């Protein structure tokens, strides 16, 4: 498909800046929601062209295309747009993290996680029996289950009788 050079440059600039690009699978959409003035069809076809050359990886989910730049794609677009090597896509930049002090539990016997009102009742079964209590329930040692056709729900299997 013939794509005007200004649109191809806009697509490549956006893809290089973000490192990832998405597009809804709607070929009749007048313009791409992220790239100004470029039809959605041209974005999809430009990305298909990059995919066939191995410059992007494509994922498709719920009628949306997702394209990720590969290392070869970064070098190709960098040469196409005449960018210096200092400029890298956003997916390769390190995030500046601010360390915030998290509240720690007060002791080893304190429950972890957010406090909740009735969590003791709901989570008591996970802790096992209380100290000094014997676990109750379960089948005894003399329990022998029987699995026979025709008993219980439904009609069951063939019983051999020919009653009608």
N, C-alpha and C positions, 0 to 999 in steps of 0.2 A: 504494500500500500504506500502511496506517495504521501509523505507527511511533510508539511512545510518546515523549513530549517528552524525558524523561530520557535515553533511548537516542539520540535525534537530537542532543541537546546533547553527549553523550559522543562520538559520531562526529565532529561538527563540531569539538569541542575537540581531539581527536586529530589530525584532518586539518590544523587550523590550526597546532598545535604543531609537527608534523613537516613539513608542506608536501607530503607524499606519503603515500599509503595503499595497501596491497596487500591482496588477499583471494583465497583459493583459490576456484575455481569449483565450489563444493560447497554447494548450497542447503540441504542437510540437516544441515550442521555445526551442532552445538548452540550453540557460541559462537565468536566471532572470537578468534583467538589473541592479538591485540595489545590489543583493547579489552575490558575486563572486563565480563561480564554482558550483552553484546550479541550476539544471534544473527548468524551470518554472513550470512544472507539479508537482514536489515535493513541491514547495512553495504553490501551490494551494491546494494540498491534505493535507498538514500539517495544513493549515489554515482551511480547511473544518473539520478536526479532532478537532481543537480547537473550532470551531463554534458549533459543535455537543455537546461539553461538556459545552458550555456557557462561554467560556473564551474570545471570541471575538464576536463583532457584525459585520455582513457583509452587505455591500451595493453593489449593482451592477448597473452600469450605463455605457452606450456606450461601451459595451464589455470590461469593466475593473471591476475587483473586488477591493473593498476597505474594509479593516478589521481594526477595532478599538479595542484596548484592554479594557476589562472590569476590575473592581476591583478584581474579582475572578481570572481573567487571569493574572493580575500583581502578585498576591501572588503565583499562580501556577508556573509561569515562574521564579519568584524569587527563589522558592524552587528547581526547576529543575536545574537552573544554579548555585545554592548556592551563591546567591548575598546577600550582607548586606542590611538592610532596608533603609540605607541612599541613595542608588542609586534608582532613580525614572525615569520613561520614560520622554521623552522630552515634551510630551503633558501635563504633570503635573507640569513642572517647570515654574516659574514666569519669564516673559520676563523683562529684564532690559530696562526701557524706559528712553530715554533722553528727557528732557523737552526743547523744542525749542520755542522761542517766536514767536507767530503768529501775523502777522499784523492785527490790529483791524480797523474797519471802523472809519472814523474821526468824525462822528456825526450820530444822529438818522435819518437824512434825506438822508444820503449817501446810495447808493445801496450796497447790500452785494454781495459777490461772486467775481469771476474774472472779471476784466474790459473787455468789448468787444466793438467793433466798432459800430455796428448798433443794439445793443440790445434795444435801446429806441424805435425804430420802431416796433420791433417784440413783445415786451412785453407791449406795451402801452394799448392793449385791456384788459389786466388783471387788470389794476389799476382803471378801470371804467372811467366815463366821466370826462373831465377836469372841474375845478371849473368854475361855471357860465354857463356851457353848459348843455342843456337838452338832455337826451339820446333819440336817434331817432331810428326808425326802429321798427320792431315787428308788430304784427297784431293789428288792431283796435278793439274797443269794439263791432262793428257790424259784425265782421268776423265770418262766419259760414261755415266751410269746409263741402264738400259733398263727400261721398265715395260711388260711384256707380260702379257696375261691367260693364265691357265692354267699359269704357271710359279710354283713356290714352293708356298705353302700352299694347301690346298683344291682344289676341282675346277676353279675358274677360270671363264672365260666361254665362250661358244660358239666352238668352233674350226672349225666347218664340216664336220667328219667325221661320218658317220652309223654308226659302228661300234657293235655291240652285243655 
